[in-house]
């Protein structure tokens, strides 16, 4: 059990990153007014974490694999604290975006080397370690989404934005005093061969699930107002609930399902099972969100897609480590997966999200989402589940 205690500070850092990221989502209309920007411009700020992973994710994986995990985690906690503080004290859009990008750079530095961390600590439990790590990040996303509007109503916008900064300081302190326990023993192999063509299937799963998870959480407030006529105040409240349930489901799904499939030795069946239920749940989410005003049905759809979608995402992430026989290469493989997934987070919500602001366009948006998730489900039987060095299956 000793290796589990090493992971607790790391997991708390991931929680604070997720919390600071999506505390903004239910405040979309408020931030638009405060920063004198459009709701779509606020989505760009929320997507800053996706941009950061897309741009520096590979660098983060390289640093973790070729130098040490300790250095990347130290950089992550520092950038997170500075960015979240700057974001809280600035009142113009440009400054807010720049500090958001700075804080967002903590995300790839913390998550990209998760393959190295899992392979170094206990390779036989990689699905469990990665699943819990991803799950706790999403629990943080859920906590931010759930509490954003409530904190705003109690303490106002400025102090609400300071809460993630305070949590980041606690995370920094816990990481600082436990960094020596983090793994730094790698076989030292070169990273050549870290990419295999079979990974492209995994990448599509990562791209699709991550981008849609973030998109629906980010657009909920504006869509509820434009599509269904809810007031801004009611939309903010409901969007916090829906987004929070989606990310709570994501966290629980990643924490619960991958370990069960790994312990029971049903990884292949687990991939197909979670892929199929991801498709069914996104269809239900779309039907309730676009074609009804029943918040209870929307809540079920958001939670279900989060639960099954992120379990599938996490297992597909762990699957790419099966192409590598070295912790360094495993970390770089998960970095590549994270970069592609967050390229989707950077692009899809901005381009596809506004389609769900109008009744006619929402039909086209629904069709596109269905096709994306269907393709992600189709590749599930072909994802790698065993360690076979040099093989693509």
C-alpha positions as CSV (number, residue, x, y, z in Angstrom):
1,X,0.0,0.0,0.0
2,X,3.0,2.3,0.3
3,X,2.8,3.4,-3.4
4,X,-0.8,4.6,-2.9
5,X,0.4,7.1,-0.3
6,X,2.8,8.6,-2.8
7,X,-0.1,9.4,-5.1
8,X,-2.3,11.3,-2.7
9,X,-0.5,14.7,-3.1
10,X,-0.4,14.2,-6.8
11,X,-4.1,13.4,-6.9
12,X,-4.9,16.6,-4.9
13,X,-2.9,18.7,-7.3
14,X,-5.1,17.2,-10.2
15,X,-8.2,18.0,-8.1
16,X,-7.3,21.7,-7.7
17,X,-6.4,22.0,-11.4
18,X,-9.8,20.7,-12.4
19,X,-11.6,22.9,-9.8
20,X,-9.9,26.0,-11.0
21,X,-10.6,25.1,-14.6
22,X,-14.4,24.6,-14.5
23,X,-15.4,27.0,-11.7
24,X,-15.6,29.4,-14.7
25,X,-18.2,27.4,-16.7
26,X,-21.4,28.3,-14.7
27,X,-20.2,31.9,-14.6
28,X,-20.1,32.2,-18.4
29,X,-22.7,35.0,-18.7
30,X,-21.3,36.8,-15.6
31,X,-17.8,36.7,-16.9
32,X,-19.0,37.9,-20.3
33,X,-20.4,41.0,-18.7
34,X,-17.5,41.5,-16.3
35,X,-14.8,41.2,-19.0
36,X,-17.0,43.0,-21.7
37,X,-16.8,39.9,-24.0
38,X,-19.1,37.5,-25.8
39,X,-20.1,34.1,-24.3
40,X,-18.1,32.5,-27.0
41,X,-15.0,34.5,-26.0
42,X,-15.5,33.1,-22.5
43,X,-15.5,29.6,-23.9
44,X,-12.1,30.4,-25.3
45,X,-10.9,31.1,-21.8
46,X,-12.3,27.9,-20.5
47,X,-10.7,26.1,-23.4
48,X,-7.3,27.6,-22.4
49,X,-6.5,24.3,-20.6
50,X,-7.1,22.4,-23.9
51,X,-4.8,24.9,-25.7
52,X,-2.1,24.4,-23.1
53,X,-2.2,20.6,-23.4
54,X,-2.3,20.8,-27.2
55,X,0.7,23.1,-27.3
56,X,3.0,21.9,-24.5
57,X,1.7,18.4,-23.7
58,X,4.5,16.7,-25.7
59,X,7.1,18.9,-24.0
60,X,5.7,18.0,-20.6
61,X,5.8,14.3,-21.4
62,X,9.4,14.7,-22.7
63,X,10.5,16.5,-19.6
64,X,8.9,13.9,-17.3
65,X,10.4,11.0,-19.2
66,X,13.9,12.4,-19.9
67,X,14.5,14.4,-16.8
68,X,12.3,13.6,-13.7
69,X,8.6,13.7,-12.8
70,X,9.5,15.8,-9.8
71,X,10.6,18.8,-12.0
72,X,7.4,18.8,-14.0
73,X,5.2,18.6,-10.9
74,X,7.1,21.4,-9.3
75,X,6.6,23.5,-12.4
76,X,3.0,22.6,-12.5
77,X,2.2,23.7,-9.0
78,X,4.0,27.0,-9.4
79,X,2.4,27.9,-12.7
80,X,-1.1,26.9,-11.4
81,X,-0.8,29.2,-8.3
82,X,0.6,32.2,-10.3
83,X,-2.0,31.9,-13.1
84,X,-5.0,31.5,-10.8
85,X,-3.9,34.5,-8.7
86,X,-3.4,36.7,-11.8
87,X,-6.8,35.5,-13.2
88,X,-8.5,36.6,-9.9
89,X,-7.1,40.1,-9.8
90,X,-7.4,41.3,-13.4
91,X,-10.5,42.8,-14.9
92,X,-9.8,43.0,-18.6
93,X,-10.3,40.2,-21.1
94,X,-6.7,40.1,-22.5
95,X,-5.1,40.0,-19.0
96,X,-7.6,37.4,-17.8
97,X,-6.9,35.2,-20.9
98,X,-3.1,35.5,-20.5
99,X,-3.2,34.5,-16.8
100,X,-5.7,31.7,-17.6
101,X,-3.2,30.3,-20.2
102,X,-0.4,30.6,-17.6
103,X,-2.5,28.7,-15.0
104,X,-3.7,26.2,-17.7
105,X,-0.1,25.2,-18.5
106,X,-0.1,23.4,-15.1
107,X,-2.5,20.9,-16.6
108,X,-0.3,19.2,-19.2
109,X,2.7,19.3,-16.8
110,X,0.6,17.4,-14.2
111,X,-1.4,15.0,-16.3
112,X,0.8,14.3,-19.4
113,X,3.4,12.2,-17.5
114,X,0.7,10.1,-15.8
115,X,1.8,7.1,-17.9
116,X,5.4,7.4,-16.5
117,X,4.0,7.7,-12.9
118,X,1.7,4.6,-13.2
119,X,4.4,2.5,-15.0
120,X,7.0,3.4,-12.4
121,X,4.9,2.9,-9.3
122,X,3.0,-0.3,-10.3
123,X,2.7,-1.3,-14.0
124,X,0.4,-4.1,-13.2
125,X,-2.2,-1.7,-11.9
126,X,-1.8,1.0,-14.6
127,X,-5.6,1.0,-15.4
128,X,-6.3,1.6,-11.7
129,X,-3.7,4.4,-11.2
130,X,-4.5,6.2,-14.4
131,X,-8.3,5.8,-13.9
132,X,-8.2,7.2,-10.4
133,X,-5.9,10.1,-11.5
134,X,-8.1,11.0,-14.4
135,X,-11.2,10.5,-12.2
136,X,-9.9,12.9,-9.5
137,X,-9.2,15.5,-12.1
138,X,-12.9,15.3,-13.2
139,X,-14.1,15.3,-9.6
140,X,-12.3,18.6,-9.4
141,X,-14.0,19.8,-12.5
142,X,-17.4,18.7,-11.0
143,X,-16.7,20.5,-7.7
144,X,-15.8,23.7,-9.6
145,X,-18.9,23.5,-11.7
146,X,-21.2,22.6,-8.8
147,X,-19.9,25.4,-6.5
148,X,-19.2,28.2,-9.0
149,X,-22.6,29.8,-9.0
150,X,-23.2,29.2,-5.3
151,X,-19.9,30.9,-4.4
152,X,-20.6,33.8,-6.7
153,X,-24.0,34.4,-5.0
154,X,-22.4,34.4,-1.6
155,X,-19.0,36.1,-1.9
156,X,-19.0,37.7,-5.4
157,X,-16.9,37.1,-8.5
158,X,-13.5,38.3,-7.2
159,X,-13.5,36.2,-4.1
160,X,-14.9,33.2,-6.0
161,X,-11.9,33.4,-8.4
162,X,-9.6,33.5,-5.4
163,X,-10.8,30.2,-4.0
164,X,-9.0,28.1,-6.6
165,X,-5.8,30.0,-5.9
166,X,-6.1,29.2,-2.2
167,X,-6.6,25.5,-3.0
168,X,-3.6,25.6,-5.3
169,X,-1.4,26.9,-2.5
170,X,-2.5,23.9,-0.3
171,X,-1.7,21.5,-3.2
172,X,1.7,23.2,-3.7
173,X,2.6,22.7,-0.1
174,X,1.6,19.1,-0.1
175,X,3.5,18.4,-3.3
176,X,6.6,20.3,-2.1
177,X,7.0,18.2,1.0
178,X,6.5,14.9,-0.8
179,X,8.4,15.4,-4.0
180,X,11.3,13.2,-2.9
181,X,8.9,10.2,-2.8
182,X,8.1,10.5,-6.5
183,X,9.7,8.0,-8.9
184,X,12.8,8.9,-10.9
185,X,13.9,5.4,-11.9
186,X,13.6,4.8,-15.6
187,X,15.4,2.4,-17.8
188,X,16.6,5.4,-19.8
189,X,15.6,4.1,-23.2
190,X,15.3,6.5,-26.1
191,X,11.8,7.7,-27.0
192,X,12.1,6.5,-30.6
193,X,9.3,4.2,-31.5
194,X,6.9,5.7,-28.9
195,X,4.3,6.3,-31.7
196,X,2.6,3.3,-33.3
197,X,-0.1,3.6,-36.0
198,X,-2.5,1.6,-33.9
199,X,-2.6,4.6,-31.4
200,X,-4.7,6.5,-34.0
201,X,-7.8,4.6,-32.8
202,X,-7.1,5.6,-29.2
203,X,-6.6,9.2,-30.3
204,X,-10.0,9.4,-31.9
205,X,-11.6,8.2,-28.6
206,X,-9.6,10.8,-26.6
207,X,-10.4,13.6,-29.1
208,X,-14.1,12.8,-29.1
209,X,-14.9,12.2,-25.5
210,X,-12.8,15.0,-24.1
211,X,-14.1,17.6,-26.5
212,X,-17.7,16.8,-26.0
213,X,-17.5,16.5,-22.3
214,X,-16.0,20.0,-22.0
215,X,-18.3,21.4,-24.7
216,X,-21.6,20.5,-23.1
217,X,-20.5,21.8,-19.7
218,X,-19.3,25.1,-21.2
219,X,-22.3,25.8,-23.4
220,X,-25.0,24.7,-20.9
221,X,-25.9,28.2,-19.5
222,X,-26.1,30.0,-22.8
223,X,-28.0,27.1,-24.5
224,X,-30.6,26.8,-21.7
225,X,-31.3,30.5,-22.2
226,X,-31.3,30.6,-26.0
227,X,-32.9,27.2,-26.7
228,X,-35.4,26.9,-23.8
229,X,-36.0,30.5,-22.7
230,X,-34.7,30.1,-19.1
231,X,-33.6,33.4,-17.4
232,X,-29.9,34.0,-17.1
233,X,-30.0,33.4,-13.4
234,X,-31.8,30.1,-13.7
235,X,-29.6,29.0,-16.6
236,X,-26.5,29.6,-14.5
237,X,-27.9,27.6,-11.7
238,X,-29.0,24.7,-13.9
239,X,-25.7,24.8,-15.9
240,X,-23.7,24.4,-12.7
241,X,-25.9,21.4,-11.8
242,X,-25.7,19.8,-15.3
243,X,-22.0,20.4,-15.8
244,X,-21.2,19.3,-12.2
245,X,-23.2,16.0,-12.7
246,X,-21.3,15.4,-16.0
247,X,-17.9,15.8,-14.3
248,X,-19.0,13.9,-11.2
249,X,-20.1,11.0,-13.5
250,X,-16.7,11.3,-15.3
251,X,-14.8,11.1,-12.1
252,X,-16.8,8.2,-10.7
253,X,-16.7,6.3,-14.0
254,X,-12.9,6.6,-14.3
255,X,-12.4,5.7,-10.7
256,X,-14.8,2.7,-10.6
257,X,-15.0,1.0,-14.0
258,X,-11.3,0.6,-15.2
259,X,-10.1,-1.0,-11.9
260,X,-13.1,-3.4,-12.0
261,X,-12.3,-4.4,-15.5
262,X,-8.6,-4.7,-14.7
263,X,-9.0,-6.8,-11.5
264,X,-11.6,-9.1,-13.3
265,X,-9.3,-9.4,-16.4
266,X,-12.1,-8.2,-18.6
267,X,-10.4,-5.2,-20.3
268,X,-11.5,-6.0,-23.8
269,X,-15.1,-6.4,-22.8
270,X,-14.8,-3.3,-20.6
271,X,-13.7,-1.2,-23.6
272,X,-16.6,-2.4,-25.7
273,X,-19.1,-2.1,-22.9
274,X,-18.1,1.5,-22.0
275,X,-18.0,2.5,-25.7
276,X,-21.5,1.2,-26.3
277,X,-23.0,2.8,-23.3
278,X,-21.1,6.1,-24.1
279,X,-23.0,6.1,-27.4
280,X,-26.3,5.3,-25.9
281,X,-25.9,8.0,-23.1
282,X,-24.8,10.7,-25.6
283,X,-27.9,10.0,-27.6
284,X,-30.0,10.4,-24.5
285,X,-28.2,13.5,-23.5
286,X,-28.8,15.1,-26.9
287,X,-32.5,14.2,-26.9
288,X,-33.1,15.7,-23.5
289,X,-30.9,18.7,-23.9
290,X,-32.0,19.8,-27.4
291,X,-35.6,18.6,-27.6
292,X,-37.0,19.0,-24.1
293,X,-37.0,21.4,-21.2
294,X,-37.0,18.7,-18.5
295,X,-33.9,19.4,-16.3
296,X,-34.2,16.0,-14.6
297,X,-33.8,14.2,-18.0
298,X,-30.9,16.4,-18.9
299,X,-29.2,15.6,-15.6
300,X,-29.5,11.9,-16.2
301,X,-28.0,12.3,-19.7
302,X,-25.1,14.5,-18.5
303,X,-24.2,12.2,-15.6
304,X,-24.5,9.0,-17.8
305,X,-22.3,10.3,-20.6
306,X,-19.7,11.5,-18.0
307,X,-19.7,8.1,-16.2
308,X,-19.4,5.8,-19.3
309,X,-17.6,8.3,-21.6
310,X,-14.8,9.1,-19.2
311,X,-14.3,5.4,-18.2
312,X,-13.9,4.7,-21.9
313,X,-11.6,7.7,-22.3
314,X,-9.4,6.5,-19.3
315,X,-9.2,3.0,-20.6
316,X,-8.2,4.2,-24.0
317,X,-5.6,6.4,-22.4
318,X,-4.1,3.4,-20.5
319,X,-4.3,1.4,-23.7
320,X,-1.6,3.5,-25.4
321,X,0.9,2.5,-22.6
322,X,0.6,-1.1,-23.8
323,X,2.6,-0.1,-26.9
324,X,5.6,0.7,-24.7
325,X,7.9,-1.4,-22.5
326,X,9.5,1.4,-20.7
327,X,8.1,4.0,-18.2
328,X,9.6,6.9,-20.1
329,X,8.0,5.8,-23.4
330,X,4.7,5.1,-21.5
331,X,4.7,8.7,-20.3
332,X,5.4,10.1,-23.8
333,X,2.6,7.9,-25.2
334,X,0.1,9.3,-22.7
335,X,1.3,12.7,-23.5
336,X,0.6,12.3,-27.2
337,X,-2.9,11.0,-26.4
338,X,-3.5,13.9,-24.1
339,X,-2.3,16.4,-26.7
340,X,-4.8,15.0,-29.3
341,X,-7.6,14.9,-26.8
342,X,-7.1,18.5,-25.8
343,X,-6.7,19.6,-29.3
344,X,-10.3,18.5,-29.5
345,X,-11.1,20.5,-26.3
346,X,-9.5,23.5,-27.9
347,X,-11.3,23.3,-31.2
348,X,-14.6,21.5,-30.9
349,X,-16.4,23.6,-28.2
350,X,-15.6,26.8,-30.0
351,X,-16.7,25.6,-33.5
352,X,-19.5,23.1,-32.6
353,X,-20.8,24.6,-29.4
354,X,-22.5,27.6,-30.9
355,X,-24.6,25.3,-33.0
356,X,-26.5,24.5,-29.9
357,X,-27.5,28.1,-29.3
358,X,-30.3,28.0,-32.0
359,X,-33.1,25.5,-32.7
360,X,-32.3,24.9,-36.4
361,X,-28.5,24.7,-36.0
362,X,-28.9,22.3,-33.0
363,X,-30.2,19.7,-35.5
364,X,-26.9,19.8,-37.4
365,X,-24.9,19.8,-34.2
366,X,-26.8,16.8,-32.9
367,X,-26.0,14.8,-36.1
368,X,-22.3,15.7,-35.9
369,X,-22.0,14.6,-32.3
370,X,-23.8,11.3,-33.0
371,X,-21.3,10.5,-35.9
372,X,-18.3,11.4,-33.7
373,X,-19.3,9.1,-30.9
374,X,-20.4,6.3,-33.2
375,X,-17.0,6.2,-34.8
376,X,-15.4,6.2,-31.3
377,X,-17.5,3.2,-30.3
378,X,-16.7,1.3,-33.5
379,X,-12.9,1.3,-32.8
380,X,-13.4,-0.1,-29.2
381,X,-12.8,-3.8,-30.1
382,X,-9.5,-3.0,-31.7
383,X,-7.8,-1.0,-28.8
384,X,-4.7,-2.7,-27.3
385,X,-5.2,-4.3,-23.9
386,X,-2.0,-6.4,-23.5
387,X,1.7,-5.6,-23.3
388,X,3.2,-6.9,-26.5
389,X,6.3,-5.0,-27.4
390,X,6.7,-4.4,-31.1
391,X,3.1,-5.4,-31.9
392,X,0.4,-3.0,-32.9
393,X,-2.5,-5.2,-31.7
